[in-house]
Amino acid sequence: MVEVYEFWTVIVSLIVVKLCHLIYKWSNPTTNGKLPPGSMGFPIIGETFEFMISHDACQFPEFVKKKILRHGPLFRTSLFGAKIIISTDIGLNMEIAKTNHIPGMPKSLARLFGENNLFVQSKESHKHVRSVTTQFLGSQGLKLGMIRDMDLVTRTHMEIGARNGGFDAKETASKILMECLAKRVMGEIEPEVAKELTKCWIHFPKGWFRFSWNIPGTGVYRMIKAREQMMKILKDTVFKRRASGEDLGEFFSVMFGDMEGGAVKISVEEAVEYIFIFFLISNESTPNVLAATVKLISDNPKVMQELKREHDRIFRGRNEKETEADLTWEDYKSMTFTQMVINESLRLTSTAPTVLRIIDHEFQAGDYTIPAGWLFMGYPNVHYNPEKYDDPLAFNPWRWKEKDLTAILSKTFIPFGAGSRLCLGADFAKLMTATFIHNLFRYRWSMKTETTVLRRIILMFPGGSDIQISGETEMDNSSGY
Ligand code: HEM
């Protein structure tokens, strides 16, 4: 009896010692040099729960603020089971963005995007899809193949919404985005296929950026199922069109190298996975930023007035020229104040990391060593630096006067990331937001004052983002700012 008791005492002691050792190793990761300061939190969970507390979308998260006070602009932590370095130093963020290629995402989340995911595959495939995407979403592609459709789709959705007294900004923006992108990427799709794809998006869980346990009933499980279903629909569409000799749509044709002189570069599976990620990234970003921009405008009567003047001038110009009511590229380029508003909104709402990379080789940052394999999150704190932006917490579009409004990246403005992973949809997102604002000013409108915009990595509107429409607008004839 005593022997059995001793045996179990030894086993339990060994387990305790092993656990203590693992916890010690977890809390004190080793490196060839000196790690940035910080703490790794609890094993596996790390500091995820503190990190994921939602906050005002126009304020940096308390988690990051507290860490900066304690450790400075570079610190280590652990989130979603991954070892993480967080930097709020713009110089370092730019350097890491330039010298590291692998997109930063904990492994547990990366697998949600699929095994074939082009973003984790070869540099060459990545280059190819970037170049194809730029042909469609660069300013030339937008000017020739997008602005007219986008204007029409936006106007139609707003007319429907206005007849009902209003609409939800984020949901409407999401529908506009999907309609514009789907047509551009896949050509005309049959209504049933479009319906099926939309259904998948509806079942797509909100806030998928969390621990990714694939257990039936959870959001992650639904997401994986929705992804599989979408892939199937997209693949079937491509195969069906190829078999019947139908047009694949310009995007797919260029992607597969089917266009004149092209060499087949990637498989249908890879292309379809790319399309899925592309839709996911665009749909998680633009409708949210757009709805937050509308909220910022609605809360600022002077901005509202200035925008109304600018858009009334464009509407008047059309009547004088007696042209059809389509928005032209010249109209878009003349929306100087609107573009100042969009830049200001992008600056203020960038309270999440915009440079995300897996460190691919050990990196020396001053006295500190960032080990290879760690995940790097670069926050754009420079947007809130009072030396760069006077009264940085204020929403003040006028601060962008005389600045280059076409630049999507500078040493003080980094909402779309940087380096080889710089956002491919930045121009599209800006055009879509401007088109939305333009058409909104056909109406007298407001957003509920109680609308709140929060952030938990992704922007959220817990009470919705309702826009109320109270009739058509009257022209403002006064001169501009
Ligand atoms: C306001 C809206 C948007 C914001 C704030 C935004 C922001 C970003 C950021 C921060 C990155 C990561 C860059 C990095 O790691 O250095 C990114 C990547 C990306 N974005 Fe956007 N984005 C927006 C809209 C869009 C849209 C509309 C599309 C597509 C139509 C899009 C497509 C992409 C793609 C494909 C990547 C990955 C690029 C790569 O890895 O090569 N984004 N975006």
Residues whose N, C-alpha, C, O or C-beta is under 5 A from the ligand:
A	BS01	HEM	F278 I281 S282 S285 T286 V289 P353 T354 V355 L356 P415 F416 G417 A418 S420 R421 L422 C423 L424 G425 A426 F428 A429
